[in-house]
Amino acid sequence: MQQEPKLNTNVNKDQEDKEIIKRVLSGEINCFEQIIDRYQNYTFKIVSNSLPANKVEEVCHEIFIRVYKSLSSFRGESSFKSWFTRIVSRSCVDYWRKNSKILELPLSDLENNESESEGDSAFNSLEFEASKEAHFKKLEREELADLLKRAMENIAPEDKIVLTLTHLEGYSIEECANFLGWQPSKVKVRAHRARHKLREILSSQVEANRR
């Protein structure tokens, strides 16, 4: 029996998104609830990895309001998810610009001579020494997740957003730069600095757990 060709689910989802948007813009505003249902978990994941826990719900709510008010500016030239992610990312950056005392350093102060592969996935590039030790291998998955969560809380806000997008969500340097409105070189520097800092934090946390 001849098998039916597999459909590209990402393309189908984008087409569905765009159809929903058309309906919203034509006056069926209740259809926007479908956008919320489709993207609320995705939004929560990015925001919860980038902002303080007690601000996540509030910022997620503000993001969907911002998306709704901006729908008329969506031209459909890119996927809706990319356009949506740009708003989520910049909302996280805007939060820290308004609420953080950590000032952004000039790019020249961050650059170094080390290069990183853009193809790094997840946290494969975090080859910290403790990962090779028997104790680290014995940690439960939940403990590892907790270690990572606590480590992420100690990374500079904008570095945290870059790490969330490039590693947890798997976006490329170019995509991340587009979302944030930055130059790719800036994203590369911040991604490298964030990985290095995270490696140090995780190593110290594992060492502390051994005592």
N, C-alpha and C positions, 0 to 999 in steps of 0.2 A: 504494500500500500504506500503510495507516494505521500511523503510528509509535507505539510504546509510550511512555507518559509517562515522563519522566525521574525517577529516584528521587533523593531528598535523601540524599546519601551521609553527611552529618553526622548526620542522624537515624538512619540505618541503623547507623552505627558506634556511636552511643550505645546503641542497643538491643542491639547485639551485646556491647558492654562490660558492660551491666547483666545480660545473660544469663550471661556468664562469671562475674561476681561472685556471682550466685545459686548457681552450681555450686560455686564455691570455698567459699562460706559453708555449703553443704550437705554439705561434706566432701571434695569433689574438689579437694584443694589443689594438685594438679599443674596444674590449669587456670590457676593464677596465672602460669605461664610465658607464657601467651598475652598477659596484660596487660603483662608485661615486653617481649615481642616487639613489641607494638603501640606502646609508649610509650618505649622506651629511647633512640631517636634524638631524640625530642622533648625528653626530659629532659636528655640530653647537651647539646643546643643551648642550652637556657636556663642550665644550670649552668656550661658552659664559657665563656659570655659574662658570668658573674657572679662566678666564683670563680677562684683561682689554678689554673693548669693541673695542678700536681702534687696537687691536692685533688679534682679533678673526679670521677675514678673512685670514690674513697672515698665522697664525698657522694652520688653517684648510687646507689651500693649501699645507703647508709643510707636514702635516700628510698624505695626499693622495699620495704625492711624496714618502714619507717614506714607506707607505704601498706597493706601486707599486714596489719599489726597493727591498722590503723584501719578496715579494710573494713566491719566490723560497724556502724560509725557512719555509713556512707554511706546516706542515706535515699532517694536517687533523685529528690529534688525539683529538683535541677539536673542538668546533664549530668555524666557521670563525668569528662570532660576538665576541666571547670571545677573540680570537687572535687579532682582530681588536681593541677591547676596550683596550687591554693591550698597544697597540701602542698609542692610543689617550691619555690614562691616563699618560703614561710615557712622552709623548710629553709635556703635561701640566706641569708636575713636572720639566722637563728639562728647560722649559721656565723660571720658577721661580728661578731655581738654577742659571741661567745665568743672570737674570735681577733683582732679588730681594735682598735687603740688609737684609732681615729677615732671620737669620740663624736658622737652625733646632736645637731645644733643645735636649739634651740627653733624651732618653726614661725614665730614672729614675727620671728626673725632672718633667715629665708629669703624672706619675702614681699616682693614688689615690685609696682609698679603696672602692669606689662606683662601683657597677656593673650595666650593662645595658643589657636588653634583645636584642638578635640579631634579634628577630622577629619584632622589631619596624618598622612600615611602614609609608611612607611619613613623616609628622612632628607630628605624634600623640604623640611622647614623649615630645614635646615642650609644656608642660602644664604650660606656664607662667601665672602669676596672671592676667595680663591684658585681657587674652582671656575670662575671666569670667565676665568682665564688660560690661555693656550695650553699652558703646561707641564703643567698639571693634566690637560688633555684628552688628553695623550699618554701618561699613565700607564696601564700595563696593568691589567687587571681584578684580577690577583693582587696587584699592588702596592697597589691601592686597598683590597683586603681586608686586606692586612697593615697599612696605615696605620690603618684603622679598628680593627683588633684592638689595636694598640699604643696608640691613643688611648683605647680603652675601659679599658685597664689603669690609666690615670691619672685615672679618675673615681671619686669617693667610692662605696664599696660599695653603699649603698642606692639611690643615684642610678643606678648601673649596672643594678641589678635593674629599676628603673622603666623605664629606657630600653629594656632588653631586652624587657620585656613590652609596652610601648606602641608601640614602633617596629619592632623585629625580629619580634615575634610578632603585632603588629597588634591588641592588645586595647584596649578603650576605657578611659578614665580610671576609669569606674565599675567595670568588671570588674577592673582592676588594684587598685583600692582594696579590693574584696571579697577578692581573693586574699591581699593583704598585711594585711588587717585595719586599714586606715588610713582616714582621712577623704578624700574626693575632693579637697578643697582642698590637702591635703598632697601628694597624688600630682601635682597640677597644678604646684605649686611645684617639686617635685623634678624633674619632667619638663622644665620650663623651664630650671632651673639646669643640668641635665645636658646639654641641647642647647646651651646657651650655652658651657659648658665644652668640650664636644666640638668645637664650631666653632672655638674658640680653639686647641685642641691640633692639630686637623687643618690649620688655616691655618699654624701654625708649622712643622709637619712638612713641608708642601708647600714652604714657603719654604726650609727647610733642604735639601731635595732638589734645589733649583734651583742651589744653590751648588756 
